[in-house]
């Protein structure tokens, strides 16, 4: 079992589960859904350190948008629930909590 809100733990479990082709592994992701939980922490914002790599946009978060011309990301504060998933995936320290 792994907490899907912990990106490092998820990567570790996925690496372990896919590393041995001789056995079948089952991964159980256990956590309340951040969208259904209705908990709103302060929103996150993308800073000028954004490189436009697009990793945060791959999360599927409805608050994250990517400019089609520049590739730079932005976060809509009215849609951000403050879960911090984007912060965990940004390798450039370009996402900060307001």
C-alpha positions in Angstrom: 0.0 0.0 0.0 1.2 3.5 -0.8 -0.1 7.0 -0.2 -0.6 8.5 -3.7 0.0 12.0 -2.2 3.6 11.1 -1.6 5.3 11.2 -5.1 8.6 9.8 -3.9 6.9 6.8 -2.3 4.9 6.1 -5.4 8.0 6.2 -7.7 9.7 3.8 -5.3 6.9 1.3 -5.2 6.4 1.4 -8.9 10.1 0.8 -9.5 10.0 -2.2 -7.2 6.8 -3.6 -8.6 8.0 -3.4 -12.2 11.5 -4.5 -11.5 10.7 -8.2 -11.1 9.0 -9.7 -14.2 8.8 -13.1 -12.6 6.1 -12.1 -10.1 2.8 -10.3 -10.2 2.6 -7.3 -7.8 -0.5 -5.4 -6.8 -0.2 -1.8 -5.6 -3.0 -0.3 -3.5 -3.1 3.5 -3.5 -4.8 4.5 -0.3 -5.8 8.1 0.4 -8.8 10.4 0.4 -9.3 12.0 -3.0 -8.2 15.6 -2.7 -11.0 16.8 -4.9 -13.7 15.0 -2.9 -12.2 15.9 0.4 -13.2 19.5 -0.1 -10.2 20.7 2.0 -8.8 23.9 0.7 -5.3 24.8 1.7 -3.6 27.9 0.4 -3.2 27.7 -3.4 0.1 27.2 -5.2 1.5 29.5 -7.9 4.1 29.1 -10.6 7.1 31.4 -10.3 9.4 32.9 -12.9 11.7 29.9 -12.4 9.3 27.8 -14.6 11.3 26.3 -17.5 8.2 25.0 -19.4 9.2 21.4 -19.0 5.5 20.4 -18.7 5.8 17.8 -16.0 3.3 19.5 -13.7 0.8 19.6 -16.6 0.9 15.8 -16.9 -0.7 15.4 -13.4 -4.1 16.1 -14.9 -4.9 18.8 -12.3 -7.7 21.0 -13.5 -5.9 24.1 -11.9 -2.7 23.7 -14.0 -2.6 25.2 -17.5 0.3 25.5 -20.0 0.8 28.4 -22.4 0.8 26.8 -25.9 3.3 29.4 -27.2 5.9 29.5 -24.4 5.1 26.2 -22.7 5.2 27.9 -19.3 2.7 26.7 -16.7 0.3 28.6 -14.5 -2.0 27.6 -11.7 -5.5 29.0 -11.4 -5.8 29.9 -7.7 -9.6 29.6 -7.8 -9.3 25.9 -8.8 -6.2 25.0 -6.7 -7.1 23.0 -3.6 -3.6 23.2 -2.2 -2.8 19.5 -2.3 0.9 20.1 -3.3 1.1 17.4 -5.9 2.6 19.8 -8.4 5.2 21.0 -5.9 6.4 17.4 -5.5 6.9 16.9 -9.3 8.6 20.3 -10.1 12.3 19.7 -10.3 13.0 23.4 -10.8 11.5 24.7 -7.6 9.2 26.9 -9.7 6.1 26.2 -7.7 5.4 27.9 -4.4 2.5 28.1 -2.0 0.9 31.6 -1.7 
